[in-house]
Amino acid sequence: MRRPLVEILYFEGCPNHEPARALVERIAAELRVEPRIELLEVVDVGAAIEERFLGSPTVRVDGRDVEPGADERLDFVFACRVYRSERGLAGYPDSSWIRDALGEAAG
């Protein structure tokens, strides 16, 4: 089985990147996938634009944002990210998005 790369982009002071990481780790364990997890700190607005950062935390699996449709967005910001899903608003991605992205990447 492949080891997908999971990138968690964040900025210092974001309270949600650690819960996002814990969620990724929990779902990976459930799926029996062993991803390579990298935490990437975004340090300023220039880096946010360069990294195509949609806010903290941003979770990507093999370079693709886990939020459906997010790869089309161009609103790169140095700010906290709010996710909208069927469950409401949250400071980190919906677990079903992470599950789908990891499952697909692991093959």
Summary of the structure (lengths in Angstrom):
residues: 107
radius of gyration: 12.9
end to end distance: 7.0
largest distance: 37.0
contacts: 305
relative contact order: 0.27
helix: 34%
strand: 24%
